């Protein structure tokens, strides 16, 4: 591109993550409309993206922003790792591929907060639209969509032991973890096809690559919005030191995710005047909610040593890599976190507030620590945290986020996580694991009472890579977009990603993010 280039489109999509890939496909179905999709990262050619079991090896590589939070006072002042995908497919190219939609109460709650059209019954057809499954329940699942979702049949023996152990603690086995489960365990549905990751780029972008009205540009950063009065008419973009403009006649669609989307808005002068002033950004439109209401799922690890050769730890070999490479077979076809489930902290709750992820492998410190020998891991997860954090530009660089998830700033979150820890430890110490379990690895010492456990939670709690809520949808003064995902008080600008969630969903957030994009496309195309 030369300095004289003037690039124009009907729709300009910023960010080729899960939502951006869906938007590019759906909007370009209309051959009369020109669509441009830009992505700051490279094409999704990293060799490990396709290997399901290798997802954590993508952290801190060229396809990961690899952010860090600010020090968390409730976590012994630790900074937390916040990976975010930076390639075609976004975080959907580096995640663990677990397909969990969320509970009915999540979406009915969104609608009840003043967002018409967002109830569970209204959104269910959009979940089905994306899916390509072999489900025999057509009212719940789709069979003709673009995104392959499967429930693996051949899972690791220790994953089945987990299901047995959970059953010994009163958890029923459920066939479909997306069927409004409030208490039960099962096998995770995953977006895997023929032994390889089926990312949003695979599912939605690649079928559209030959459309002449769709242009995909990688390695391009969205710098800030271009304005005409109160309307956003395009963006200033950059590739290296070269800056240029991309114009949109219909809409600029922000799909950067819960970190990048609010940063772009603030760089463009949209946000809290005080925050913008502190970053020396000229104010174009005051909107206090931008970057606030950050939510993520706190998670804490439990890990035990198991018998030699028993777990996936012994399967990370050259032979298995070659087996996957040539035949798409073997243990590397697994997403590792094959099983899990949900439960409630109180029996009177209508929906779960605790989730479990089990992996027949050591998963310690995001996979960066590789203990010797073999292990198993179970993580209790808080699905409905009440704590709220924020994202804003770093003081000296508006492209770097200052991420403050404010973990456990609401004390009730810590109380529920304590209960989740007790429940998880009971499962791991059930009789079903007796022939396999050798000793505890994490916690590494005996925890004698709740005070000891709370200290452990503060020392080891992490985030589950599910940031949401920083451009929340709603009619109130602290929201950022309306129910049609248009930015309040600004023409020609929409936000379409997990940042618009008024409250985070119960479970992994990729599936509802894809649904949000399906909803946005439906709204825009009428």
Residue pairs with C-beta under 8 A, 6 or more apart in sequence:
1 7
1 239
1 242
1 244
3 242
3 244
5 244
6 245
6 247
7 36
7 244
7 245
7 246
7 247
8 34
8 234
8 246
8 247
8 248
8 249
9 34
9 35
9 36
9 215
9 246
9 247
9 248
9 249
10 33
10 34
10 35
10 248
10 249
10 250
11 23
11 27
11 33
11 34
11 35
11 36
11 248
11 250
11 251
11 253
11 524
12 35
12 36
12 38
12 234
12 235
12 246
12 247
12 248
12 251
12 252
12 253
13 20
13 23
13 24
13 27
13 35
13 36
13 37
13 38
13 253
13 255
14 20
14 38
14 222
14 235
14 252
14 253
14 254
14 255
14 256
14 264
15 38
15 39
15 40
15 90
15 222
15 254
15 255
15 256
15 257
15 260
15 261
15 497
16 24
16 37
16 38
16 39
16 41
16 87
16 88
16 89
16 90
16 201
16 205
16 216
16 218
16 255
17 85
17 89
17 90
17 91
17 92
17 200
17 255
17 256
17 257
17 497
17 513
18 89
18 90
18 91
18 92
18 200
18 497
18 510
18 513
18 514
18 517
19 255
19 257
19 496
19 497
19 498
19 513
19 514
19 516
19 517
19 520
20 37
20 39
20 90
20 253
20 255
20 496
20 497
20 517
21 88
21 89
21 90
21 92
21 200
21 201
21 203
21 204
21 205
21 517
22 130
22 200
22 204
22 514
22 517
22 518
22 521
23 37
23 253
23 255
23 496
23 517
23 520
23 521
24 35
24 37
24 204
24 205
24 208
24 214
24 216
25 146
25 204
25 205
25 207
25 208
26 517
26 518
26 521
26 525
27 33
27 35
27 521
27 524
27 525
28 35
28 208
28 211
28 213
28 214
30 213
30 525
31 211
31 212
31 213
32 213
33 213
33 250
34 213
34 215
35 213
35 214
35 215
36 214
36 215
36 216
36 217
36 246
36 248
37 205
37 214
37 215
37 216
37 217
38 216
38 217
38 218
38 220
38 222
38 237
38 246
39 87
39 88
39 216
39 217
39 218
39 219
39 220
40 86
40 219
40 220
40 221
40 222
40 260
41 62
41 63
41 85
41 86
41 87
41 88
41 218
41 219
42 62
42 63
42 86
42 87
42 218
42 219
43 87
43 88
43 218
44 63
44 87
44 88
44 89
44 93
44 199
44 201
46 58
46 61
46 62
46 63
46 87
48 54
48 55
48 57
48 58
48 61
49 58
49 63
49 87
49 89
49 93
49 94
49 197
49 199
50 196
50 197
51 196
51 197
51 321
51 324
51 332
52 97
52 190
52 192
52 195
52 196
52 197
52 332
52 333
52 334
52 335
52 336
53 312
53 315
53 316
53 331
53 332
53 333
53 334
53 335
53 336
54 332
55 94
55 95
55 96
55 97
55 197
55 335
55 336
56 363
56 366
56 367
56 368
57 367
58 64
58 93
58 94
59 66
59 81
59 83
59 94
59 366
59 367
59 368
60 66
60 83
62 86
63 85
63 86
63 87
63 93
63 94
64 83
64 84
64 85
64 86
64 94
65 82
65 83
65 84
65 85
65 86
65 259
66 81
66 82
66 83
66 84
67 81
67 82
67 83
67 84
67 259
67 401
67 403
68 79
68 80
68 81
68 82
68 403
69 79
69 80
69 82
69 403
69 404
69 405
69 463
70 79
70 402
70 403
70 404
71 77
71 78
71 79
72 78
72 79
72 80
72 404
72 405
72 406
72 407
72 408
74 407
74 408
74 409
74 414
74 458
75 407
75 408
75 458
75 459
75 461
76 458
76 459
78 459
80 405
80 407
80 462
80 463
81 366
81 462
81 463
82 259
82 403
82 463
82 465
82 467
83 91
83 94
83 366
83 465
84 90
84 91
84 257
84 259
84 260
84 467
85 91
85 92
85 93
85 94
85 95
87 93
87 94
88 199
88 201
88 205
88 216
88 218
89 199
89 200
89 201
89 202
89 205
90 200
90 257
91 257
91 465
91 510
92 191
92 199
92 200
92 201
92 510
93 197
93 199
93 200
93 201
95 465
95 508
95 510
96 335
96 336
96 337
96 508
97 190
97 191
97 192
97 197
97 335
98 188
98 189
98 190
98 335
98 337
98 340
98 357
98 508
98 510
99 149
99 178
99 188
99 189
99 190
99 191
99 508
99 510
99 511
100 177
100 178
100 188
100 189
100 506
100 507
100 508
100 511
101 127
101 178
101 505
101 507
101 511
101 512
101 515
102 505
102 506
102 507
102 511
102 512
103 180
103 182
103 351
103 352
103 505
103 506
103 507
104 120
104 180
104 351
105 350
105 351
105 506
106 120
106 351
106 503
106 505
106 506
106 512
107 118
107 119
107 120
107 123
108 119
108 120
109 502
109 503
110 118
110 119
110 473
110 501
110 502
110 503
111 117
111 118
111 119
111 122
113 474
113 502
114 474
114 475
114 476
114 483
115 473
115 474
115 475
115 483
115 502
116 483
117 483
117 519
117 523
118 473
118 483
118 519
123 515
123 519
124 140
126 515
126 518
126 519
126 522
127 142
127 511
127 515
127 518
128 138
128 140
128 141
128 142
128 145
129 142
129 145
129 518
130 142
130 145
130 146
130 147
130 203
130 514
130 515
130 518
131 141
131 142
131 143
131 145
131 147
131 149
132 142
132 143
132 144
132 145
132 146
132 147
132 148
132 149
133 141
133 142
133 143
133 148
133 149
133 150
133 189
134 143
134 150
135 141
135 143
135 176
137 176
137 179
140 176
140 178
140 179
141 149
141 178
146 203
146 204
146 207
147 191
147 198
147 200
147 203
147 204
147 514
148 191
148 192
148 193
148 198
148 203
149 189
149 190
149 191
150 189
150 190
150 192
150 193
151 176
151 187
151 188
151 189
151 190
152 187
152 190
152 192
152 334
152 338
155 187
155 334
155 338
155 339
156 311
156 312
156 331
156 334
156 338
156 360
157 360
158 306
158 310
158 311
158 360
158 376
158 436
159 187
159 338
159 339
159 358
159 360
160 339
161 432
161 433
161 436
162 185
162 339
162 358
162 360
162 376
162 378
162 427
163 173
163 185
163 186
163 187
163 339
164 430
164 432
165 427
165 428
165 430
165 431
165 432
165 433
166 185
166 341
166 356
166 427
166 430
167 173
167 185
167 432
168 430
168 431
168 432
169 423
169 426
169 427
169 430
171 183
171 184
171 185
171 341
171 343
171 427
172 183
172 184
172 185
173 184
173 185
173 186
174 181
174 184
174 185
174 186
174 341
175 186
176 186
176 189
177 184
177 186
177 187
177 188
177 189
177 340
177 341
177 342
178 189
178 511
181 341
181 342
181 352
182 342
182 343
182 344
182 349
182 350
182 351
182 352
183 342
183 343
183 344
183 352
184 341
184 342
184 343
185 339
185 340
185 341
185 356
186 339
186 340
186 341
187 338
187 339
188 335
188 337
188 338
188 339
188 340
190 335
191 197
191 198
191 199
191 203
191 510
192 198
192 333
192 335
193 202
194 328
195 324
195 327
195 328
195 329
195 333
196 328
196 333
200 514
205 216
208 214
209 216
219 239
220 237
220 238
220 239
221 237
221 238
221 239
221 399
222 235
222 237
222 256
222 264
223 235
223 236
223 237
223 238
223 243
223 267
224 235
224 236
224 264
224 267
224 268
224 269
225 232
225 234
225 235
225 236
225 252
225 264
225 268
225 269
225 270
225 284
225 493
226 232
226 233
226 234
226 235
226 236
226 245
226 247
227 233
227 284
230 285
230 489
230 490
230 491
231 490
231 491
231 492
232 248
232 252
232 268
232 490
232 491
232 492
232 493
233 247
233 248
233 252
233 492
234 245
234 246
234 247
234 248
234 252
235 245
235 246
235 252
236 243
236 244
236 245
237 243
237 244
237 245
237 246
238 244
248 492
250 492
251 492
251 493
251 494
251 524
252 492
252 493
252 494
253 494
253 495
253 496
253 520
254 261
254 264
254 265
254 471
254 493
254 494
254 495
254 496
254 497
255 261
255 495
255 496
255 497
255 517
256 263
256 264
256 497
256 499
257 467
257 497
257 498
257 499
258 294
258 391
258 467
258 468
258 469
258 470
258 471
258 497
258 498
258 499
259 391
259 401
259 403
259 467
259 470
260 401
261 470
261 471
261 495
261 497
261 499
262 271
262 290
262 291
262 391
262 392
262 470
262 471
262 480
262 499
263 291
263 391
263 393
263 398
263 399
263 401
265 271
265 287
265 290
265 291
265 471
265 480
265 487
265 495
266 275
266 276
266 279
266 281
266 290
266 291
266 392
266 393
266 398
267 281
267 393
267 398
267 399
268 284
269 276
269 281
269 282
269 283
269 284
269 285
270 284
270 285
270 287
270 290
270 487
270 490
271 281
271 286
271 287
271 288
271 290
271 291
272 286
272 287
272 288
272 290
272 291
272 292
273 283
273 286
275 291
275 392
275 393
276 282
276 283
277 283
278 395
279 392
279 393
279 395
279 398
281 393
281 398
285 489
285 490
287 480
287 487
287 488
287 489
288 477
288 478
289 471
289 472
289 477
289 478
289 479
289 480
290 470
290 471
290 480
291 390
291 391
291 392
291 470
292 388
292 390
292 470
292 472
292 478
293 388
293 390
293 469
293 470
293 472
293 478
294 388
294 389
294 390
294 391
294 403
294 404
294 405
294 406
294 467
294 468
294 469
294 470
295 385
295 387
295 388
295 389
295 467
295 468
295 469
295 501
295 503
295 504
296 385
296 389
296 405
296 407
296 463
296 464
296 465
296 466
296 467
296 468
296 504
297 355
297 381
297 382
297 383
297 385
297 463
297 464
297 466
297 504
298 381
298 382
298 385
298 407
298 408
298 413
298 417
298 461
298 462
298 463
298 464
299 357
299 379
299 380
299 381
299 382
299 461
299 462
299 463
299 464
300 379
300 380
300 417
300 420
300 421
300 456
300 457
300 460
300 461
300 462
301 363
301 364
301 377
301 378
301 379
301 442
301 460
301 462
302 377
302 378
302 379
302 380
302 421
302 424
302 425
302 428
302 440
302 442
302 443
303 362
303 363
303 364
303 371
303 375
303 376
303 377
303 378
303 440
303 441
303 442
304 375
304 376
304 428
304 433
304 437
304 438
304 439
304 440
304 441
305 371
305 373
305 374
305 375
305 437
305 438
305 439
305 440
305 441
306 374
306 375
306 376
306 436
306 437
306 438
307 374
307 436
307 438
308 314
308 373
308 374
309 374
310 360
310 374
310 436
311 360
311 361
311 362
311 374
311 375
311 376
312 331
312 334
312 336
312 359
312 360
312 361
313 361
313 362
313 373
313 374
313 375
314 374
315 330
315 331
315 332
320 330
320 331
320 332
321 332
323 329
323 330
323 332
324 330
324 332
324 333
336 359
336 360
336 361
336 363
337 357
337 358
337 359
337 363
338 358
338 359
338 360
339 358
340 355
340 356
340 357
340 358
341 355
341 356
342 352
342 354
342 355
342 356
342 383
342 506
342 507
343 352
343 354
343 356
343 423
344 351
344 352
344 353
344 354
345 353
345 354
345 416
345 419
345 420
351 506
352 383
352 506
353 382
353 383
353 384
353 416
353 506
354 380
354 381
354 382
354 383
354 416
354 419
354 420
354 423
355 380
355 381
355 383
355 506
355 507
356 378
356 379
356 380
356 381
356 424
356 427
357 378
357 379
357 381
358 376
358 377
358 378
358 379
359 376
359 377
359 378
360 376
361 375
361 376
361 377
362 369
362 370
362 371
362 374
362 375
362 376
362 377
362 441
363 377
363 379
364 370
364 371
364 377
364 441
364 442
366 462
371 441
375 441
376 428
376 433
376 436
376 437
378 424
378 427
378 428
379 424
380 417
380 420
380 421
380 423
380 424
381 420
381 464
382 413
382 416
382 417
382 420
383 504
383 505
383 506
383 507
384 503
384 504
384 506
385 407
385 410
385 413
385 504
386 410
386 412
386 413
387 405
387 406
387 407
387 408
387 409
387 410
387 413
388 406
388 409
388 410
388 469
389 403
389 404
389 405
389 406
389 407
389 409
390 404
390 406
390 470
391 401
391 402
391 403
391 404
391 467
391 470
392 401
392 402
393 399
393 400
393 401
393 402
394 400
394 401
394 402
395 402
403 467
405 463
405 467
407 413
407 461
407 463
408 414
408 417
408 458
408 461
414 454
414 457
417 457
417 461
418 450
418 453
418 454
418 457
421 453
421 456
421 457
422 453
428 437
429 437
442 460
443 456
443 460
447 453
447 456
464 508
466 498
466 504
466 508
466 509
467 498
467 499
468 498
468 499
468 501
468 504
468 505
468 509
469 498
469 499
469 501
469 502
469 503
469 504
470 480
470 499
471 480
471 481
471 487
471 495
471 497
471 499
471 500
472 478
472 479
472 480
472 481
472 499
472 500
472 501
472 502
473 479
473 480
473 481
473 482
473 483
473 485
473 500
473 501
473 502
474 482
474 502
475 482
475 483
479 488
479 502
480 487
480 488
480 495
480 499
480 500
481 487
481 488
481 494
481 495
481 500
482 488
484 494
484 523
485 494
485 495
485 496
485 500
485 516
485 519
485 520
485 523
486 493
486 494
487 493
487 494
487 495
494 520
494 524
496 516
496 517
496 520
497 513
497 516
497 517
498 509
498 512
498 513
498 516
500 516
501 509
501 512
501 516
505 512
